C-alpha cells in the first residue's frame, strides 16, 4: 500500500512501526479519499501535519492520530488506543512525528 504514496510521504511512513504501517497508512488513505483529496493535494495533506501512535506494551491494542500540533496528536492517539478492549489506562505514546 505504501508503494502508491508519493516519495516524500513514503519516506515519512517509514517512521511508523512496520507491524502497524499498512493499517495506519490505509486509514490515512481512506480519510484522504473521504475528503476527496488526490495527487498533490493528497500528498500535502498526508505530509503536512503531526502524527502519533500509542500502544499497550504487548502491542495488541494501538491507536493513531493526525493533528496540526504534536501534543494534540499524542493525546488523540492515546485516546484512540484506550478505546480498545483491555487498554484503558495502559496506552503509551510509542512515536510522534511532525512533518513541518
Backbone atoms as SQL, in Angstrom:
CREATE TABLE atoms (id INTEGER PRIMARY KEY, chain TEXT, resi INTEGER, resn TEXT, atom TEXT, x REAL, y REAL, z REAL);
INSERT INTO atoms VALUES
  (1, 'A', 1, 'UNK', 'N', 0.811, -1.183, 0.000),
  (2, 'A', 1, 'UNK', 'CA', 0.000, 0.000, 0.000),
  (3, 'A', 1, 'UNK', 'C', 0.864, 1.261, 0.000),
  (4, 'A', 2, 'UNK', 'N', 2.005, 1.222, 0.672),
  (5, 'A', 2, 'UNK', 'CA', 2.846, 2.411, 0.705),
  (6, 'A', 2, 'UNK', 'C', 3.455, 2.720, -0.660),
  (7, 'A', 3, 'UNK', 'N', 3.479, 1.753, -1.550),
  (8, 'A', 3, 'UNK', 'CA', 4.050, 1.976, -2.881),
  (9, 'A', 3, 'UNK', 'C', 3.261, 3.011, -3.670),
  (10, 'A', 4, 'UNK', 'N', 1.972, 3.179, -3.383),
  (11, 'A', 4, 'UNK', 'CA', 1.156, 4.143, -4.116),
  (12, 'A', 4, 'UNK', 'C', 1.280, 5.564, -3.565),
  (13, 'A', 5, 'UNK', 'N', 2.038, 5.736, -2.497),
  (14, 'A', 5, 'UNK', 'CA', 2.222, 7.062, -1.914),
  (15, 'A', 5, 'UNK', 'C', 3.293, 7.845, -2.657),
  (16, 'A', 6, 'UNK', 'N', 3.198, 9.177, -2.635),
  (17, 'A', 6, 'UNK', 'CA', 4.292, 9.987, -3.182),
  (18, 'A', 6, 'UNK', 'C', 5.579, 9.706, -2.414),
  (19, 'A', 7, 'UNK', 'N', 6.710, 9.910, -3.060),
  (20, 'A', 7, 'UNK', 'CA', 8.006, 9.553, -2.474),
  (21, 'A', 7, 'UNK', 'C', 8.229, 10.158, -1.087),
  (22, 'A', 8, 'UNK', 'N', 7.969, 11.439, -0.917),
  (23, 'A', 8, 'UNK', 'CA', 8.187, 12.094, 0.374),
  (24, 'A', 8, 'UNK', 'C', 7.330, 11.510, 1.474),
  (25, 'A', 9, 'UNK', 'N', 6.077, 11.247, 1.159),
  (26, 'A', 9, 'UNK', 'CA', 5.162, 10.657, 2.144),
  (27, 'A', 9, 'UNK', 'C', 5.575, 9.222, 2.438),
  (28, 'A', 10, 'UNK', 'N', 6.042, 8.506, 1.429),
  (29, 'A', 10, 'UNK', 'CA', 6.506, 7.126, 1.613),
  (30, 'A', 10, 'UNK', 'C', 7.687, 7.089, 2.586),
  (31, 'A', 11, 'UNK', 'N', 8.581, 8.054, 2.473),
  (32, 'A', 11, 'UNK', 'CA', 9.715, 8.119, 3.398),
  (33, 'A', 11, 'UNK', 'C', 9.249, 8.395, 4.821),
  (34, 'A', 12, 'UNK', 'N', 8.284, 9.301, 4.959),
  (35, 'A', 12, 'UNK', 'CA', 7.760, 9.609, 6.287),
  (36, 'A', 12, 'UNK', 'C', 7.023, 8.416, 6.882),
  (37, 'A', 13, 'UNK', 'N', 6.373, 7.628, 6.039),
  (38, 'A', 13, 'UNK', 'CA', 5.640, 6.452, 6.520),
  (39, 'A', 13, 'UNK', 'C', 6.582, 5.438, 7.170),
  (40, 'A', 14, 'UNK', 'N', 7.849, 5.502, 6.822),
  (41, 'A', 14, 'UNK', 'CA', 8.806, 4.565, 7.419),
  (42, 'A', 14, 'UNK', 'C', 9.010, 4.821, 8.908),
  (43, 'A', 15, 'UNK', 'N', 8.547, 5.978, 9.407),
  (44, 'A', 15, 'UNK', 'CA', 8.633, 6.271, 10.834),
  (45, 'A', 15, 'UNK', 'C', 7.606, 5.485, 11.637),
  (46, 'A', 16, 'UNK', 'N', 6.583, 4.970, 10.956),
  (47, 'A', 16, 'UNK', 'CA', 5.544, 4.172, 11.611),
  (48, 'A', 16, 'UNK', 'C', 6.096, 2.758, 11.798),
  (49, 'A', 17, 'UNK', 'N', 5.935, 2.178, 12.985),
  (50, 'A', 17, 'UNK', 'CA', 6.419, 0.810, 13.191),
  (51, 'A', 17, 'UNK', 'C', 5.895, -0.130, 12.106),
  (52, 'A', 18, 'UNK', 'N', 6.761, -0.985, 11.599),
  (53, 'A', 18, 'UNK', 'CA', 6.432, -1.817, 10.438),
  (54, 'A', 18, 'UNK', 'C', 5.203, -2.688, 10.637),
  (55, 'A', 19, 'UNK', 'N', 4.973, -3.170, 11.833),
  (56, 'A', 19, 'UNK', 'CA', 3.821, -4.024, 12.083),
  (57, 'A', 19, 'UNK', 'C', 2.483, -3.321, 11.915),
  (58, 'A', 20, 'UNK', 'N', 2.466, -2.022, 12.120),
  (59, 'A', 20, 'UNK', 'CA', 1.228, -1.250, 12.018),
  (60, 'A', 20, 'UNK', 'C', 1.169, -0.369, 10.782),
  (61, 'A', 21, 'UNK', 'N', 2.250, -0.288, 10.027),
  (62, 'A', 21, 'UNK', 'CA', 2.354, 0.671, 8.926),
  (63, 'A', 21, 'UNK', 'C', 1.226, 0.546, 7.914),
  (64, 'A', 22, 'UNK', 'N', 0.950, -0.650, 7.433),
  (65, 'A', 22, 'UNK', 'CA', -0.068, -0.821, 6.397),
  (66, 'A', 22, 'UNK', 'C', -1.454, -0.407, 6.890),
  (67, 'A', 23, 'UNK', 'N', -1.790, -0.769, 8.117),
  (68, 'A', 23, 'UNK', 'CA', -3.107, -0.417, 8.658),
  (69, 'A', 23, 'UNK', 'C', -3.249, 1.091, 8.827),
  (70, 'A', 24, 'UNK', 'N', -2.224, 1.733, 9.351),
  (71, 'A', 24, 'UNK', 'CA', -2.295, 3.172, 9.590),
  (72, 'A', 24, 'UNK', 'C', -2.308, 3.933, 8.272),
  (73, 'A', 25, 'UNK', 'N', -1.447, 3.550, 7.353),
  (74, 'A', 25, 'UNK', 'CA', -1.425, 4.209, 6.041),
  (75, 'A', 25, 'UNK', 'C', -2.763, 3.995, 5.334),
  (76, 'A', 26, 'UNK', 'N', -3.313, 2.801, 5.457),
  (77, 'A', 26, 'UNK', 'CA', -4.618, 2.531, 4.859),
  (78, 'A', 26, 'UNK', 'C', -5.698, 3.443, 5.421),
  (79, 'A', 27, 'UNK', 'N', -5.688, 3.626, 6.750),
  (80, 'A', 27, 'UNK', 'CA', -6.660, 4.525, 7.380),
  (81, 'A', 27, 'UNK', 'C', -6.487, 5.953, 6.879),
  (82, 'A', 28, 'UNK', 'N', -5.244, 6.394, 6.758),
  (83, 'A', 28, 'UNK', 'CA', -4.991, 7.754, 6.274),
  (84, 'A', 28, 'UNK', 'C', -5.438, 7.925, 4.828),
  (85, 'A', 29, 'UNK', 'N', -5.192, 6.915, 3.996),
  (86, 'A', 29, 'UNK', 'CA', -5.630, 6.996, 2.594),
  (87, 'A', 29, 'UNK', 'C', -7.150, 6.997, 2.485),
  (88, 'A', 30, 'UNK', 'N', -7.813, 6.237, 3.348),
  (89, 'A', 30, 'UNK', 'CA', -9.277, 6.259, 3.366),
  (90, 'A', 30, 'UNK', 'C', -9.795, 7.635, 3.761),
  (91, 'A', 31, 'UNK', 'N', -9.162, 8.235, 4.754),
  (92, 'A', 31, 'UNK', 'CA', -9.565, 9.581, 5.182),
  (93, 'A', 31, 'UNK', 'C', -9.340, 10.589, 4.065),
  (94, 'A', 32, 'UNK', 'N', -8.220, 10.471, 3.367),
  (95, 'A', 32, 'UNK', 'CA', -7.955, 11.368, 2.234),
  (96, 'A', 32, 'UNK', 'C', -9.005, 11.185, 1.144),
  (97, 'A', 33, 'UNK', 'N', -9.413, 9.947, 0.899),
  (98, 'A', 33, 'UNK', 'CA', -10.442, 9.679, -0.110),
  (99, 'A', 33, 'UNK', 'C', -11.781, 10.281, 0.314),
  (100, 'A', 34, 'UNK', 'N', -12.105, 10.173, 1.603),
  (101, 'A', 34, 'UNK', 'CA', -13.352, 10.769, 2.100),
  (102, 'A', 34, 'UNK', 'C', -13.344, 12.283, 1.927),
  (103, 'A', 35, 'UNK', 'N', -12.171, 12.877, 2.013),
  (104, 'A', 35, 'UNK', 'CA', -12.037, 14.321, 1.826),
  (105, 'A', 35, 'UNK', 'C', -11.873, 14.693, 0.353),
  (106, 'A', 36, 'UNK', 'N', -11.932, 13.678, -0.513),
  (107, 'A', 36, 'UNK', 'CA', -11.790, 13.858, -1.958),
  (108, 'A', 36, 'UNK', 'C', -10.451, 14.510, -2.333),
  (109, 'A', 37, 'UNK', 'N', -9.393, 14.063, -1.659),
  (110, 'A', 37, 'UNK', 'CA', -8.049, 14.583, -1.933),
  (111, 'A', 37, 'UNK', 'C', -7.306, 13.608, -2.837),
  (112, 'A', 38, 'UNK', 'N', -6.685, 14.137, -3.860),
  (113, 'A', 38, 'UNK', 'CA', -5.906, 13.322, -4.799),
  (114, 'A', 38, 'UNK', 'C', -4.641, 14.071, -5.194),
  (115, 'A', 39, 'UNK', 'N', -3.691, 13.321, -5.723),
  (116, 'A', 39, 'UNK', 'CA', -2.474, 13.911, -6.282),
  (117, 'A', 39, 'UNK', 'C', -1.710, 14.766, -5.289),
  (118, 'A', 40, 'UNK', 'N', -1.330, 15.952, -5.728),
  (119, 'A', 40, 'UNK', 'CA', -0.504, 16.839, -4.910),
  (120, 'A', 40, 'UNK', 'C', -1.230, 17.287, -3.642),
  (121, 'A', 41, 'UNK', 'N', -2.536, 17.486, -3.735),
  (122, 'A', 41, 'UNK', 'CA', -3.292, 17.892, -2.536),
  (123, 'A', 41, 'UNK', 'C', -3.286, 16.778, -1.494),
  (124, 'A', 42, 'UNK', 'N', -3.400, 15.532, -1.947),
  (125, 'A', 42, 'UNK', 'CA', -3.354, 14.402, -1.025),
  (126, 'A', 42, 'UNK', 'C', -1.971, 14.315, -0.371),
  (127, 'A', 43, 'UNK', 'N', -0.922, 14.459, -1.153),
  (128, 'A', 43, 'UNK', 'CA', 0.443, 14.378, -0.619),
  (129, 'A', 43, 'UNK', 'C', 0.683, 15.471, 0.413),
  (130, 'A', 44, 'UNK', 'N', 0.226, 16.687, 0.104),
  (131, 'A', 44, 'UNK', 'CA', 0.409, 17.793, 1.046),
  (132, 'A', 44, 'UNK', 'C', -0.369, 17.539, 2.328),
  (133, 'A', 45, 'UNK', 'N', -1.577, 17.013, 2.193),
  (134, 'A', 45, 'UNK', 'CA', -2.395, 16.729, 3.382),
  (135, 'A', 45, 'UNK', 'C', -1.746, 15.634, 4.226),
  (136, 'A', 46, 'UNK', 'N', -1.260, 14.579, 3.586),
  (137, 'A', 46, 'UNK', 'CA', -0.643, 13.479, 4.318),
  (138, 'A', 46, 'UNK', 'C', 0.651, 13.904, 5.007),
  (139, 'A', 47, 'UNK', 'N', 1.401, 14.792, 4.385),
  (140, 'A', 47, 'UNK', 'CA', 2.716, 15.156, 4.903),
  (141, 'A', 47, 'UNK', 'C', 2.705, 16.436, 5.732),
  (142, 'A', 48, 'UNK', 'N', 1.578, 17.116, 5.816),
  (143, 'A', 48, 'UNK', 'CA', 1.576, 18.449, 6.403),
  (144, 'A', 48, 'UNK', 'C', 1.230, 18.570, 7.859),
  (145, 'A', 49, 'UNK', 'N', 1.092, 17.484, 8.574),
  (146, 'A', 49, 'UNK', 'CA', 0.691, 17.593, 9.964),
  (147, 'A', 49, 'UNK', 'C', 1.543, 16.676, 10.839),
  (148, 'A', 50, 'UNK', 'N', 1.133, 16.572, 12.087),
  (149, 'A', 50, 'UNK', 'CA', 1.823, 15.713, 13.038),
  (150, 'A', 50, 'UNK', 'C', 1.030, 14.426, 13.217),
  (151, 'A', 51, 'UNK', 'N', 1.728, 13.353, 13.423),
  (152, 'A', 51, 'UNK', 'CA', 1.084, 12.071, 13.653),
  (153, 'A', 51, 'UNK', 'C', 1.679, 11.399, 14.876),
  (154, 'A', 52, 'UNK', 'N', 0.886, 10.574, 15.533),
  (155, 'A', 52, 'UNK', 'CA', 1.357, 9.863, 16.715),
  (156, 'A', 52, 'UNK', 'C', 0.723, 8.474, 16.753),
  (157, 'A', 53, 'UNK', 'N', 1.422, 7.560, 17.387),
  (158, 'A', 53, 'UNK', 'CA', 0.931, 6.203, 17.599),
  (159, 'A', 53, 'UNK', 'C', 1.115, 5.880, 19.073),
  (160, 'A', 54, 'UNK', 'N', 0.051, 5.389, 19.681),
  (161, 'A', 54, 'UNK', 'CA', 0.104, 4.934, 21.071),
  (162, 'A', 54, 'UNK', 'C', -0.284, 3.455, 21.087),
  (163, 'A', 55, 'UNK', 'N', 0.310, 2.708, 21.996),
  (164, 'A', 55, 'UNK', 'CA', 0.017, 1.274, 22.084),
  (165, 'A', 55, 'UNK', 'C', 0.238, 0.799, 23.512),
  (166, 'A', 56, 'UNK', 'N', -0.330, -0.377, 23.808),
  (167, 'A', 56, 'UNK', 'CA', -0.027, -1.010, 25.091),
  (168, 'A', 56, 'UNK', 'C', 1.268, -1.802, 24.902),
  (169, 'A', 57, 'UNK', 'N', 1.867, -2.203, 25.989),
  (170, 'A', 57, 'UNK', 'CA', 3.186, -2.827, 25.917),
  (171, 'A', 57, 'UNK', 'C', 3.255, -4.073, 25.052),
  (172, 'A', 58, 'UNK', 'N', 2.187, -4.892, 25.039),
  (173, 'A', 58, 'UNK', 'CA', 2.252, -6.113, 24.232),
  (174, 'A', 58, 'UNK', 'C', 1.887, -5.856, 22.764),
  (175, 'A', 59, 'UNK', 'N', 1.506, -4.623, 22.433),
  (176, 'A', 59, 'UNK', 'CA', 1.221, -4.258, 21.048),
  (177, 'A', 59, 'UNK', 'C', -0.112, -4.737, 20.504),
  (178, 'A', 60, 'UNK', 'N', -0.933, -5.359, 21.341),
  (179, 'A', 60, 'UNK', 'CA', -2.208, -5.897, 20.846),
  (180, 'A', 60, 'UNK', 'C', -3.290, -4.835, 20.730),
  (181, 'A', 61, 'UNK', 'N', -3.092, -3.692, 21.318),
  (182, 'A', 61, 'UNK', 'CA', -4.029, -2.572, 21.178),
  (183, 'A', 61, 'UNK', 'C', -3.218, -1.332, 20.846),
  (184, 'A', 62, 'UNK', 'N', -3.689, -0.584, 19.875),
  (185, 'A', 62, 'UNK', 'CA', -2.975, 0.622, 19.484),
  (186, 'A', 62, 'UNK', 'C', -3.972, 1.637, 18.948),
  (187, 'A', 63, 'UNK', 'N', -3.532, 2.866, 18.853),
  (188, 'A', 63, 'UNK', 'CA', -4.339, 3.925, 18.278),
  (189, 'A', 63, 'UNK', 'C', -3.425, 4.937, 17.624),
  (190, 'A', 64, 'UNK', 'N', -3.874, 5.512, 16.561),
  (191, 'A', 64, 'UNK', 'CA', -3.098, 6.523, 15.862),
  (192, 'A', 64, 'UNK', 'C', -3.935, 7.768, 15.659),
  (193, 'A', 65, 'UNK', 'N', -3.257, 8.880, 15.445),
  (194, 'A', 65, 'UNK', 'CA', -3.964, 10.134, 15.191),
  (195, 'A', 65, 'UNK', 'C', -3.067, 11.097, 14.446),
  (196, 'A', 66, 'UNK', 'N', -3.711, 11.998, 13.717),
  (197, 'A', 66, 'UNK', 'CA', -3.026, 13.053, 12.973),
  (198, 'A', 66, 'UNK', 'C', -3.689, 14.364, 13.344),
  (199, 'A', 67, 'UNK', 'N', -2.882, 15.326, 13.774),
  (200, 'A', 67, 'UNK', 'CA', -3.396, 16.628, 14.176),
  (201, 'A', 67, 'UNK', 'C', -2.374, 17.706, 13.789),
  (202, 'A', 68, 'UNK', 'N', -2.794, 18.960, 13.762),
  (203, 'A', 68, 'UNK', 'CA', -1.854, 20.048, 13.436),
  (204, 'A', 68, 'UNK', 'C', -0.719, 20.207, 14.457),
  (205, 'A', 69, 'UNK', 'N', -0.986, 19.885, 15.730),
  (206, 'A', 69, 'UNK', 'CA', 0.027, 20.037, 16.784),
  (207, 'A', 69, 'UNK', 'C', 0.403, 18.667, 17.343),
  (208, 'A', 70, 'UNK', 'N', 1.689, 18.508, 17.640),
  (209, 'A', 70, 'UNK', 'CA', 2.202, 17.237, 18.145),
  (210, 'A', 70, 'UNK', 'C', 1.489, 16.791, 19.422),
  (211, 'A', 71, 'UNK', 'N', 1.321, 17.709, 20.371),
  (212, 'A', 71, 'UNK', 'CA', 0.687, 17.366, 21.642),
  (213, 'A', 71, 'UNK', 'C', -0.741, 16.863, 21.414),
  (214, 'A', 72, 'UNK', 'N', -1.457, 17.507, 20.497),
  (215, 'A', 72, 'UNK', 'CA', -2.827, 17.088, 20.202),
  (216, 'A', 72, 'UNK', 'C', -2.852, 15.701, 19.556),
  (217, 'A', 73, 'UNK', 'N', -1.888, 15.436, 18.683),
  (218, 'A', 73, 'UNK', 'CA', -1.803, 14.125, 18.042),
  (219, 'A', 73, 'UNK', 'C', -1.514, 13.041, 19.080),
  (220, 'A', 74, 'UNK', 'N', -0.631, 13.327, 20.023),
  (221, 'A', 74, 'UNK', 'CA', -0.308, 12.355, 21.065),
  (222, 'A', 74, 'UNK', 'C', -1.520, 12.066, 21.949),
  (223, 'A', 75, 'UNK', 'N', -2.255, 13.114, 22.339),
  (224, 'A', 75, 'UNK', 'CA', -3.444, 12.925, 23.177),
  (225, 'A', 75, 'UNK', 'C', -4.508, 12.125, 22.432),
  (226, 'A', 76, 'UNK', 'N', -4.728, 12.453, 21.167),
  (227, 'A', 76, 'UNK', 'CA', -5.746, 11.749, 20.383),
  (228, 'A', 76, 'UNK', 'C', -5.352, 10.293, 20.140),
  (229, 'A', 77, 'UNK', 'N', -4.072, 10.031, 19.885),
  (230, 'A', 77, 'UNK', 'CA', -3.614, 8.652, 19.681),
  (231, 'A', 77, 'UNK', 'C', -3.814, 7.827, 20.949),
  (232, 'A', 78, 'UNK', 'N', -3.502, 8.422, 22.090),
  (233, 'A', 78, 'UNK', 'CA', -3.697, 7.730, 23.360),
  (234, 'A', 78, 'UNK', 'C', -5.184, 7.461, 23.593),
  (235, 'A', 79, 'UNK', 'N', -6.020, 8.448, 23.323),
  (236, 'A', 79, 'UNK', 'CA', -7.470, 8.271, 23.494),
  (237, 'A', 79, 'UNK', 'C', -7.996, 7.186, 22.554),
  (238, 'A', 80, 'UNK', 'N', -7.522, 7.155, 21.311),
  (239, 'A', 80, 'UNK', 'CA', -7.948, 6.124, 20.360),
  (240, 'A', 80, 'UNK', 'C', -7.492, 4.738, 20.804),
  (241, 'A', 81, 'UNK', 'N', -6.305, 4.650, 21.343),
  (242, 'A', 81, 'UNK', 'CA', -5.791, 3.373, 21.846),
  (243, 'A', 81, 'UNK', 'C', -6.636, 2.886, 23.016),
  (244, 'A', 82, 'UNK', 'N', -6.979, 3.791, 23.909),
  (245, 'A', 82, 'UNK', 'CA', -7.708, 3.398, 25.117),
  (246, 'A', 82, 'UNK', 'C', -9.160, 3.007, 24.839),
  (247, 'A', 83, 'UNK', 'N', -9.633, 3.209, 23.628),
  (248, 'A', 83, 'UNK', 'CA', -10.969, 2.744, 23.244),
  (249, 'A', 83, 'UNK', 'C', -10.989, 1.239, 23.010),
  (250, 'A', 84, 'UNK', 'N', -9.828, 0.645, 22.832),
  (251, 'A', 84, 'UNK', 'CA', -9.724, -0.790, 22.560),
  (252, 'A', 84, 'UNK', 'C', -9.982, -1.584, 23.839),
  (253, 'A', 85, 'UNK', 'N', -10.563, -2.773, 23.712),
  (254, 'A', 85, 'UNK', 'CA', -10.830, -3.602, 24.898),
  (255, 'A', 85, 'UNK', 'C', -9.552, -3.905, 25.686),
  (256, 'A', 86, 'UNK', 'N', -9.617, -3.705, 26.980),
  (257, 'A', 86, 'UNK', 'CA', -8.496, -4.016, 27.865),
  (258, 'A', 86, 'UNK', 'C', -7.344, -3.040, 27.844),
  (259, 'A', 87, 'UNK', 'N', -7.492, -1.903, 27.172),
  (260, 'A', 87, 'UNK', 'CA', -6.382, -0.970, 27.046),
  (261, 'A', 87, 'UNK', 'C', -6.514, 0.267, 27.922),
  (262, 'A', 88, 'UNK', 'N', -7.634, 0.460, 28.565),
  (263, 'A', 88, 'UNK', 'CA', -7.878, 1.663, 29.355),
  (264, 'A', 88, 'UNK', 'C', -6.777, 1.878, 30.386),
  (265, 'A', 89, 'UNK', 'N', -6.095, 3.015, 30.312),
  (266, 'A', 89, 'UNK', 'CA', -5.037, 3.361, 31.253),
  (267, 'A', 89, 'UNK', 'C', -3.690, 2.710, 30.981),
  (268, 'A', 90, 'UNK', 'N', -3.586, 1.895, 29.932),
  (269, 'A', 90, 'UNK', 'CA', -2.346, 1.174, 29.652),
  (270, 'A', 90, 'UNK', 'C', -1.602, 1.707, 28.421),
  (271, 'A', 91, 'UNK', 'N', -2.190, 2.619, 27.682),
  (272, 'A', 91, 'UNK', 'CA', -1.597, 3.083, 26.425),
  (273, 'A', 91, 'UNK', 'C', -0.526, 4.139, 26.664),
  (274, 'A', 92, 'UNK', 'N', 0.539, 4.017, 25.906),
  (275, 'A', 92, 'UNK', 'CA', 1.643, 4.975, 25.956),
  (276, 'A', 92, 'UNK', 'C', 1.988, 5.380, 24.521),
  (277, 'A', 93, 'UNK', 'N', 2.392, 6.627, 24.350),
  (278, 'A', 93, 'UNK', 'CA', 2.809, 7.087, 23.026),
  (279, 'A', 93, 'UNK', 'C', 4.108, 6.387, 22.679),
  (280, 'A', 94, 'UNK', 'N', 4.129, 5.706, 21.537),
  (281, 'A', 94, 'UNK', 'CA', 5.321, 4.989, 21.078),
  (282, 'A', 94, 'UNK', 'C', 6.147, 5.846, 20.131),
  (283, 'A', 95, 'UNK', 'N', 5.470, 6.647, 19.323),
  (284, 'A', 95, 'UNK', 'CA', 6.173, 7.521, 18.393),
  (285, 'A', 95, 'UNK', 'C', 5.274, 8.694, 18.017),
  (286, 'A', 96, 'UNK', 'N', 5.899, 9.826, 17.784),
  (287, 'A', 96, 'UNK', 'CA', 5.183, 11.012, 17.309),
  (288, 'A', 96, 'UNK', 'C', 6.148, 11.787, 16.407),
  (289, 'A', 97, 'UNK', 'N', 5.621, 12.295, 15.329),
  (290, 'A', 97, 'UNK', 'CA', 6.480, 12.990, 14.358),
  (291, 'A', 97, 'UNK', 'C', 5.679, 14.082, 13.667),
  (292, 'A', 98, 'UNK', 'N', 6.327, 15.196, 13.416),
  (293, 'A', 98, 'UNK', 'CA', 5.707, 16.282, 12.674),
  (294, 'A', 98, 'UNK', 'C', 6.449, 16.483, 11.364),
  (295, 'A', 99, 'UNK', 'N', 5.705, 16.843, 10.338),
  (296, 'A', 99, 'UNK', 'CA', 6.271, 16.987, 9.003),
  (297, 'A', 99, 'UNK', 'C', 6.375, 18.445, 8.574),
  (298, 'A', 100, 'UNK', 'N', 6.504, 19.324, 9.525),
  (299, 'A', 100, 'UNK', 'CA', 6.570, 20.744, 9.210),
  (300, 'A', 100, 'UNK', 'C', 7.970, 21.250, 9.398);
